[in-house]
Amino acid sequence: MDSYLIYKKARNLLRKSGTDDPVRIAKELGIRVYDVPDLTDLLGMYIYRWKHRMILMNPNINRTLYRMVLAHEIGHDQLHRSLAAGGDLKEFELFNMTNMTEYEANACAAHILIDEQGMLELFRNGYDLAQTASSLKVNINLLLIKVQEMNRMGMDLKLPYAPDARFFRHTRE
């Protein structure tokens, strides 16, 4: 999927909902979000069945990670609903960024959660990637995806290293 299309979909969500809060965005979209305490092996999961859109979330994770996972699942709703309807989004592929659908959902999450103007301002003020990610309350790998996607759309931001393709797997707080 084209980087511009992912960016445009995320920006439209932000504009229509008037917020970058994934909980409120999901509500605006009519997606039901369920906290499932027994969901211990997964951080979250998107389901689309019988015209019902649902996101199951692991409530045992910290607020920052919860927001990132929920934004990722909203990305699946916006970009991959037809795959989910056909049963082609498999649980075991969740957050495997070597899979293009997972990368695209992460790119959408990055655009939802990271305002590029705020990010660029922090960079101009001398913040490094770790400081910027901390200030923006996102995982550094999600910030790297945002920078990578902005570069694909014509910006010239320097990436000191590539995002870890399995970063959500290492995040279990």
N, C-alpha and C positions, 0 to 999 in steps of 0.2 A: 504494500500500500504506500502511496506517496506521502512523504513527510508533510507537504503542504496540506493535504487532506486531513491528516491526523491533527495537525495544528488548528486548522479551521474548525473541525468538529469540537475540539476542546474549547476554543475561544467562544464558539457559539453557545456551548453549555454554560460557560461563565457569564456571558452576556445575558442569556435568557433567565438564568437562576439568580443573577445578581450577587453571587457568592462563590468563594473557592472552597467552601466546606462540603466535602463529599457526602456527608449525611444529608444535608439539605438538598444537594444536587440530586441524589438518588430519590428523595421524596418528590421533588419537582418533576422528575422523569416518570414517576409512578412505579419505581422499582421498590419492592419490599425488601428490607434488610432485616435479617434475623441473626441475633447473637446465639450461637450454638456452643455451649460450654464443652460438649463432647467432641467438638471438632478440634482435636488436639494435634493431629498429624498434618493439618492444613492451616494456612493462615486465613484463607477465604476461598469462595467458590461461586461462580456465576452459573445460574440455571435459567433456561428459557424453555418452558413446557406449557402447552395448551394456552398460549398467548399470555402466560403469567411470567413476569420477570422477577427473579429473586436473587439475592446475594446472601449467602451464608457466611457469617464471620466468626472467627475465633475471638471471643471476648477476653481471653487471657493474655492479650498482648498490650503493650503500652500504647498510649494515645497517638503518638507520632506514627508508629508502624500501622496502627489501625487505619489512620487517614490514608496512608500510602496504599495499603492493600485495598481499601474500599475504592479509591480513585482508580486503581488498576482494574478492578472488577467492573467499574463503570465504563472503563475503556473497552472491555470485552462487550458490554451491552451495546455501545455505540458503534463498534467496529466489526464485531463478530457474531452478532445475534443469529444470523442465518446458520453459522456453524454450530452454535449451541442448540438451535432448534433441531438440527439434524443429528445431534448427539456426537458431533465430531470434536467438541472440546472435551478432552479427557481430563479427569482429576489429576492423574499422575504427571501431566504436562505443565501443571500450574507453576509459573515463575521460572520455567526453563527458557531463558532468553535465546538459546540456540534455535528455538522454535520461533518462527516469524510472528505468529499470533501473540505470543507472550511478549516479544520485544515491542510490538505495536501497542499492546495494552500498557506497557511500562512507559512508552513515549507519550501516550495520551495522559497517563497519570502525571508525568513530569510537567506537561503543559497545563494541567489543571492546578497543580499544587505550587508551581514555581512561576512567579511573575518575572518575565525576562527583564523588565526595566529595573525591578528591585535587585535581581541577580547582577545585572550589569553595573548598577550603582555600587554594590558591594565589591565587585572586582575593581572598579575605578578607585575605590577607597583603599585598595591594597589588601583586601581579604584574599586568602588563598582558598582552594576548593573546600578544605575541611572546615574552615571558619565560615565560609559562605553557606555550606550545607547545614551547619549547626545553626546559623542565624535564621535560615529559611525553614528549619525544623524538618529536614528531609535527609534520607540516607545519601551519602556522597555519591553512590552509584546512580541514584536517580538524578542527581545534579549533573553528573557526567553524561547521562542520556540526554538531558535537556540541552546541554552545550553541543553535543554531537548532532542533535536534531536541528538546532539553530544554525550550525555550520552547513548542514545539508540544504538549508534554505537560503544560503548565501552569506551568512555572517562569517567572520574570520576570527574565531576564538580558539586559543591554543589549548589543546588537551594534553596534559602531561602523561596521561595513561588512559587506556580504554576502560569502560565500566566492566565490572566483574559480571560475567554472564549468569552467575548463579547467586546474585547477592541476596535475594529474598530467602534462599535456603539457609544462609548463615545468620539470619536475623530472627532470633527466637525470644526476644525479651517480653 
